[in-house]
Amino acid sequence: MSTYVYGITAGSHPSLPSAVGGVGDPPRPIRVLKEGGLAALVSDAPEGLRPKRKELLAHSNVLAEAGAAGCVLPMRFGSLAPDDDTVAGVLAERAEHYQERLTALDGKVEYNIKASHSEEAVLHRVLSENPEIRAITEANRRADGGTYEERLRLGEMVVAAVKVQEAEDATDVQHTLEPAADAVSVGPDSGGWLANVSFLVGREGVETFLTAVEQLRKGHPHLDLRVNGPLPPYSFVDPGPADPAGTMTGVQSAEE
């Protein structure tokens, strides 16, 4: 049976509470697999594992429980190894790297910030800051909407202005919050977000970071901000060259 990997900790990390269950139905018991000065949080892997809500929550709950007692390097959902020996081999082979990451991330959490535009508010901003668009809008209004060509030109100008505003706001989100964080990781463009940025924050600096988020929100009322955290530092695991973040050499995603 394959081994499911949740995360990597120091070998001295306290054991998980016995009540914590892993992925699968019924939930698979969590095991602590030790190798040298490191340990991996693992369980037997269920057949046909898929990223359903229940399974995703089980994965995150294991990491949350472990993270409450000490630093954990989280693996992405669906990380599988052929067996326990493979996991132990990876821990032994990359011990120096993982120990460095555990030291660097100790006492730190991740906050992911996603930003999008409030459509009505950003259109109001574009109109107020662009005299040419404002003038054409008013001329079209007086001409009962204007010609097709005039309406088309106005629409193209508004779209272009909104694109410029998106780029400016994406930069503002990162630059405003970066001073309150220890590190920054820019996520992929997806889901219509104009910004998708993760920040590594020391636990003692969380209040300062969240205050900065509120100041950003007040200063940019045309932005909708989604704050997700505190999270395990998925975006800052940095497993090493040629390996995607949150993976282990020799450990494969169940979705591959």
N, C-alpha and C positions, 0 to 999 in steps of 0.2 A: 504494500500500500504506500502511496506517495505521502510525503511530509509537507504539510502546509506551514509556511513561515510567516509569523506576524511581525516580529521585530528582533533587534539585537540589543542586548544590555551588557553591562559589566557582570562578571561572574559573581560579584558580591551583592548584586541587586536582590532585594527581598523577594521571596517567592510570591506568586499571585495568590489572592484569596481563593480558596477551593471552590467557591460558588460561581466563579467566572467561567462561563462556557464559551467555546469557540464556534466556528462555522459548522454548518451541517444541521440535519434534523434526524435524530436529536443532536444537540450541540456536542461537538467533540471535546473531550477534556483537554485542557492545556497542559503541556509538559515543558519543563525547563531543561534544555539540552546544553550542557556545559562543555567547554573546550578551552583549556588554558585559563586565561583571565577573562574570557567572554562567555556569554550564554545566548542562546536563541530561544525565543518563545515560539513553540510549535504545537501542532496537533496532527492527528491523522487527517488526511484530506478526504472529504466526501466525494463520491462519484458525481459527475455532472454539475460541478459547482458553477453557478452563474451569479453575476453581480446584482442580485435582487436586494431590495431594501433590508430585509431581515438579515441577510448575510453580510451586507456592508456594515450594518449596525453592530453585528457580532464582532467583526474585525476591529472596528473603531473602539468598541467597549473594552476589548482586551488591551489595546494600546493605551486607552485612557486610564484603566486601572493600574497598569504597569507604570505609566508615566507619572502617576500621582506619588509613587514611592521613589522615583529616580529617573535618570535619563534613559530614553529608549530611542534607538534608531528605527523608525517605522518602515516596514516594507509595504509596497503597494498591494492592494487587494488582489488575491489570486496568485500569490507567489508560491510556487510549488517546487519541491526537490524530489528526486527519485526515492530518497530514503534519508534516515537520520545521519548515516555516515557521510553522505554528500554535504549536508549542512555543516557537520563538524569539520569536514575537510576545508570548506570555504572559510570558516572561522579561523582555523589554524593558518591557512595560507595568507589571509588578509588581516591578521591580528593587529599589526601595527597601525594600519589605516583605520580600522574600526575603533580602536582605542583612542586614536587622535580625534575622530569625529565625536565620540562620546564625551571626551573632555571639552571639545569646542562647543558642543550643544548643551552641556549640562546647565540646568536652570533656565533654559530658554524655550519659548513656545513660538508657534507660527500664527500669524493673522493674515488671512487672505482678504484683500479688498477688491471688489468688483464695482465698476462705475459705469453708468449709462446715463443718457440724457432724458430728462423730463421733456417730452416733445413740445408741449405748449410753452414751457418756460424758456427752452433754448431758442425757439422761434422768436419769442419776444426779445430775447437778448440780441439775436442776430439783427432784427429790425432796428433796435435802439442804437446799435453800434455801427450800422452801415447806411450812410445817408443815401447812397445810390439805390439800394434795395427799397428803402423807405419812400424815395421819390417815385420810383416805378410803381410801387404798390398803390400809392395815392393817385397817380395818373390813371392807372387801370380802374381804380374804384370810381373815379369821376367819369370814366368812359364806359360805364356799365360792364366792367370786367376786362375791357381791352380786347384786342384781336387775339387770335390763336397764337400767332408768332410772339406777341408781347407777353402772353401768359406763359408760353414755353420758355422764353428768355428769363422771365422772373423766376420760374421754377428751377431752372438750371443754376441761376445765381444763388438762390437760397440753399440748394443742395451743396454747392461748392463752399458757401460760407459755413454751413454746418460741419462739413468735413474739416475745415480749418479749425473750427472751434473744438471738435473732437480731439484733434492732435494736440492743441494747446492744453485742453483739460487733462488728457492722459499724462502729459508732462507735469502738470501741476499736482496731480494726485501723487505721483512718485516723489517729486521734489519736496512737497510739503511734509510728507510722512517719513521720508528717509532719515532726517536727523534724529527721529525718536526711535529708530531701529538699529540693530547691530548689523544687519545684512538685508539685502533685497534680492528677490528673484522674480523676474518678469515672466508671467505665464503666457501660454499660446493665445492668439486671437481666436475667440470662438463665442458663440451664443449671443452675438450682438453687443458684447461689452466693449466700451471704448478703452477701458483699462482693466487688466487682470493681473494684480501684483501681490506677491506674498512678502511679508516682512518678518524677520526673525527678531523677537523681542525678549529681553530678559524679564523674568517674572517680576522683579522689583521695578521694572519700567513700564509695566502694562498700563497703569493709570495715566502716565504721561502720554503714552501712545494713543490711548483712547480719547484723551483730551484733544490731541492733535487731530484725530479723525473728526471730532465734533466741530472744531474750528474750521476744518476743511469744508464740512457740510454747511456751516453757516455762511462761509465766504463764497460758496458756489451753490446757491439755491436752485440752479438749473440742473444740478447733478443728483441722480439717485445713487446712493452708496449702499452696497451690501457688505456687511462685516461678518466674516466667519472665523471664529476662534474663541478661546485659544485652542490650537490644534497641535498634534505632534509635528515636529519640524520636517514634514515630508519633502519640502522643496529645498532642503539644505543638507540632506543626507550625504550627497556627493560621494557616491561609492567608488569613484575613480575613473580614469580614462577609459573611454569606449563602452562604459556601462550606463544605461539609463538611470536617472535618479530613482532611488527607492527600490533597487534590485540588488541581487547578489549574483556574482558569476557562478554558474552552475544551477541557479534557481530560475525557473521559467514561470511566466504568467499562465494561469489556467485558460486565458482567452487566446493564447497563441496557438 
